[in-house]
Amino acid sequence: MAAHPGKNNISGKLGGKEAQPLIIAKSPAEEQRLRLERLMRNPDKPAPIPDRPKEWNPRAPPEFVRDVMGSSAGAGSGEFHVYRHLRRREYQRQDFLDTMAAKQEKDLDYLDKVEQNKKAAEDRTAKRRKKREKLKQKKLLAKKAKLEAQSEKDADKSSDSSEEEDEEDREDREDDAEAPSFIMGKK
């Protein structure tokens, strides 16, 4: 079904709306697609976002009751309906208070559970952090021990080689002192 072509499409006036064909959505998905298309035709226009519905509150009980029913006989037939409405309203108010108390209790339980979960997570993190630090210390000590062993080995090699060199130097000096000068190439 299409809209009448001449009804909305006024060629003589500026800013006239173009005629849009009437499309009936056959499924919720198609309805949502059509709404999105309509919104995206003009992206500068703000999209309507409805406010959250306000929470229902019962009417507060009156501070001063003017039409108090007495205990005398002869109450009319209409008094029962008045009593019935007052009783229904009071039951609604009590139910509302009970549900609000239950909701607050659930909220407190939820907050307690969140707090416990946070504490448990922090404990696990601390335990794992401690374990990582322990492993780091262990690796660091192993690395230091390895370096010390390496340096001791190098020191032993250098001290052995230096002792051998010292002995050879002494022997050479002794040989120089004993040998005649003409053997050494001196005049």
C-alpha positions in Angstrom: 0.0 0.0 0.0 1.5 3.3 -1.0 0.5 6.7 0.1 -1.2 9.1 -2.3 1.6 10.6 -4.4 0.3 14.1 -4.5 -0.8 14.5 -0.9 2.6 15.0 0.8 4.8 15.7 -2.1 4.3 19.3 -2.9 6.7 20.3 -5.6 6.1 24.1 -5.4 7.0 24.5 -1.7 10.5 24.2 -0.2 11.1 21.7 2.6 8.1 19.5 1.7 8.3 15.9 2.9 8.7 13.2 0.3 6.0 10.6 0.2 7.0 7.4 2.0 5.4 4.1 1.1 3.4 2.6 3.9 5.2 -0.6 5.0 3.6 -3.0 7.4 6.0 -5.0 9.5 5.4 -8.7 9.4 7.8 -9.6 12.2 9.4 -7.8 15.2 12.8 -7.9 13.6 11.4 -6.1 10.5 9.6 -3.6 12.7 12.9 -2.8 14.5 14.7 -2.5 11.1 12.1 0.0 9.9 12.5 2.1 13.1 16.3 2.1 12.6 15.9 3.1 9.0 13.6 6.0 10.0 16.1 7.1 12.7 19.0 6.9 10.3 17.3 9.1 7.6 18.3 12.1 9.7 21.3 11.2 12.0 21.5 14.8 13.3 18.1 14.6 14.9 18.3 13.3 18.5 16.7 9.9 19.1 13.9 9.8 21.7 15.0 7.8 24.8 12.2 7.3 27.3 12.8 7.9 30.9 12.6 5.1 33.4 9.2 4.6 34.8 8.8 5.9 38.3 8.5 3.3 41.0 5.0 2.9 42.3 4.4 4.1 45.9 1.2 3.6 47.8 -0.7 6.6 49.0 0.5 7.6 52.5 -2.0 6.9 55.3 -3.9 10.0 56.3 -2.6 11.8 59.3 -6.1 12.8 60.4 -9.1 10.7 59.6 -12.4 12.7 59.5 -14.9 10.1 58.8 -14.2 7.5 61.5 -16.7 4.7 61.6 -18.2 4.3 65.0 -19.2 1.1 66.7 -22.9 2.2 67.0 -25.5 0.2 65.3 -27.2 1.4 62.2 -24.3 1.7 59.8 -25.6 2.1 56.3 -25.2 -0.3 53.4 -22.5 2.0 51.8 -20.2 1.8 54.9 -19.1 -1.8 54.0 -17.7 -0.6 50.6 -15.8 2.3 52.3 -14.3 -0.2 54.8 -13.4 -2.6 52.0 -11.5 0.1 50.1 -9.7 1.2 53.2 -8.7 -2.4 54.0 -7.5 -3.0 50.4 -5.4 0.2 50.4 -3.9 -0.8 53.8 -3.0 -4.3 52.5 -1.4 -2.8 49.4 0.6 -0.5 51.6 1.8 -3.4 53.8 2.7 -5.5 50.8 4.7 -2.6 49.3 6.6 -2.2 52.6 7.3 -5.9 52.7 8.6 -6.0 49.2 10.8 -2.9 49.8 12.2 -4.6 52.9 12.9 -7.8 50.9 14.5 -5.8 48.2 16.8 -3.9 50.6 17.7 -7.2 52.2 18.6 -8.7 48.8 20.7 -5.6 48.0 22.6 -5.9 51.3 23.2 -9.6 50.6 24.4 -8.8 47.1 26.8 -6.2 48.5 28.1 -8.6 51.1 28.7 -11.2 48.5 30.5 -8.8 46.2 32.7 -7.8 49.2 33.4 -11.4 50.0 34.3 -12.1 46.3 36.6 -9.1 46.3 38.3 -10.2 49.4 38.7 -13.8 48.1 40.2 -12.4 44.9 42.6 -10.2 46.8 43.7 -13.2 48.9 44.3 -15.4 45.8 46.2 -12.5 44.2 48.3 -12.0 47.3 49.1 -15.7 47.6 50.1 -15.9 43.9 52.1 -12.7 44.2 54.0 -14.2 47.2 54.7 -17.4 45.2 56.0 -15.4 42.3 58.3 -13.4 44.6 59.5 -16.6 46.1 60.4 -17.9 42.7 62.1 -14.7 41.7 64.2 -14.8 44.9 65.1 -18.5 44.2 66.1 -17.7 40.7 68.1 -14.7 41.8 69.9 -16.7 44.5 70.7 -19.5 41.9 72.1 -16.9 39.5 74.3 -15.4 42.2 75.5 -18.8 43.3 76.3 -19.6 39.6 78.2 -16.3 39.2 80.1 -16.9 42.4 81.1 -20.4 41.3 82.1 -19.0 37.9 84.2 -16.2 39.5 85.8 -18.7 41.9 86.7 -21.0 38.9 88.1 -18.1 37.0 90.1 -17.0 40.1 91.5 -20.5 40.6 92.5 -20.6 36.9 94.1 -17.2 37.0 95.8 -17.9 40.3 97.2 -21.2 39.1 98.4 -19.6 35.8 99.9 -16.7 37.7 101.7 -19.0 40.1 103.1 -20.9 37.1 104.1 -17.7 35.5 105.8 -16.5 38.7 107.7 -19.7 39.0 108.8 -19.5 35.3 109.9 -15.9 35.8 111.9 -16.8 38.9 113.6 -19.7 37.1 114.5 -17.5 34.2 116.0 -14.9 36.6 118.0 -17.5 38.4 119.2 -18.9 35.1 120.2 -15.4 34.0 122.2 -14.9 37.2 124.1 -18.2 36.8 124.8 -18.1 33.1 127.8 -16.3 31.8 127.2 -13.0 30.1 128.5 -14.2 26.7 125.8 -17.0 26.6 123.0 -14.5 27.3 124.2 -12.3 24.4 125.5 -9.6 26.7 129.0 -8.1 26.4 
